[in-house]
Amino acid sequence: MIRKLRGALNIPSQQAVVEITSSMWRIGIYQRQPVVLARSLDLVLQKPALLGRTRTTSLPWLITPKPLREIEHDPLAGMASWLPLEERFSLYGGNIGFMEPGAVIDDIARDVTNRVHGPFAEDFRWVHLDGQESPIALSSAQAAVFRALWHFGGQSQPGHAVMSRAEVSSDKPIDVFKVKTQNKANPKYEDPLRAYKTLVTTNQRAGTYAMPCAA
């Protein structure tokens, strides 16, 4: 769950997960604010000092399931920005999608995968290939690489420039798409690699990469 939430928020893998208690974790930084995951809202309301341990100069984001009872609009009274798990995150195709606060929550599963940037969804976590009925789910690192290539507008770039833009600690874009031996023939891993090979052109001699559909 923590790994998928971090992926939905595009939290870099370099940021460590810190356990605050057995039921509460700081899982990274989102929009320069610490992100805290707790098993229940009541835990935080009963022990607000725990949340205080995560505070910096910015208010934290707090992710918890919604209580079954009715809850007031701002139960944290300004201690944090609350992101109810059921309202702000959606599970689809084995991945978790994030809806920004203030966004309209309407048919989340459909909206998450819609084409927005060429063949890609708005958050680049889904890609559509011609001739394939269903979109392909991508990991956060794979999405970051595609997002970086899209940023360069189809122009060829050295591998280090792409990976620096993606903020992924690998040498080449292909690294995050490679399929391990135990995952061979598994569409979950093979399909993102196929998308990469379809959309990205590589000049191995020059060590450059481009995505023509971004032009």
RAHU-V599629 format. One record per residue. N is the residue number from 0. SS is DSSP state (A for helix, B for strand, O for the rest). OMEGA is omega in whole degrees, 0 to 359 (999 if undefined). Layout:
# RAHU-V599629
n ss omega
N SS OMEGA
N SS OMEGA
This chain:
# RAHU-V599629
n ss omega
0 O 180
1 A 180
2 A 182
3 A 176
4 A 177
5 A 178
6 A 180
7 A 180
8 O 181
9 O 177
10 O 182
11 O 182
12 O 180
13 O 180
14 O 184
15 O 171
16 O 183
17 B 178
18 B 178
19 B 170
20 B 179
21 O 182
22 O 185
23 B 184
24 B 166
25 B 189
26 B 177
27 B 181
28 B 176
29 B 182
30 O 177
31 O 177
32 B 177
33 B 179
34 B 182
35 B 175
36 B 178
37 B 181
38 O 180
39 O 176
40 A 182
41 A 178
42 A 181
43 A 180
44 A 181
45 A 182
46 O 183
47 A 179
48 A 178
49 A 179
50 A 179
51 A 180
52 O 184
53 O 188
54 O 172
55 O 174
56 O 181
57 O 175
58 O 179
59 B 165
60 B 178
61 B 177
62 B 175
63 B 169
64 O 176
65 O 173
66 O 179
67 O 181
68 O 174
69 O 182
70 O 180
71 O 187
72 O 181
73 O 185
74 O 184
75 O 175
76 O 175
77 O 180
78 O 182
79 B 173
80 B 187
81 B 175
82 B 179
83 B 186
84 A 185
85 A 183
86 A 188
87 A 182
88 B 179
89 B 178
90 B 181
91 B 177
92 O 179
93 O 179
94 B 179
95 B 176
96 B 183
97 B 174
98 O 181
99 O 173
100 O 181
101 O 178
102 O 179
103 O 180
104 O 184
105 O 180
106 O 186
107 A 185
108 A 180
109 A 184
110 A 183
111 A 187
112 A 183
113 O 174
114 O 176
115 O 178
116 B 183
117 O 180
118 O 187
119 B 172
120 O 184
121 O 182
122 O 179
123 O 179
124 O 178
125 B 178
126 B 179
127 O 174
128 O 179
129 O 178
130 O 178
131 O 185
132 O 184
133 O 176
134 O 181
135 B 178
136 B 181
137 O 173
138 O 180
139 A 179
140 A 178
141 A 178
142 A 180
143 A 178
144 A 178
145 A 179
146 A 179
147 A 179
148 A 177
149 A 180
150 A 183
151 O 170
152 O 178
153 O 180
154 O 179
155 O 181
156 B 174
157 B 181
158 A 182
159 A 179
160 A 179
161 A 184
162 A 175
163 A 178
164 A 181
165 A 183
166 O 178
167 O 185
168 O 173
169 O 184
170 O 186
171 O 179
172 A 183
173 A 185
174 A 184
175 A 179
176 A 182
177 O 183
178 O 178
179 O 184
180 A 183
181 A 181
182 A 178
183 O 179
184 O 176
185 O 183
186 A 180
187 A 181
188 A 182
189 A 183
190 A 176
191 A 177
192 A 178
193 A 177
194 A 179
195 A 182
196 A 180
197 A 190
198 A 187
199 O 175
200 B 185
201 B 170
202 B 187
203 O 180
204 O 181
205 O 182
206 O 182
207 B 184
208 B 178
209 B 176
210 O 186
211 A 182
212 A 180
213 A 184
214 O 999
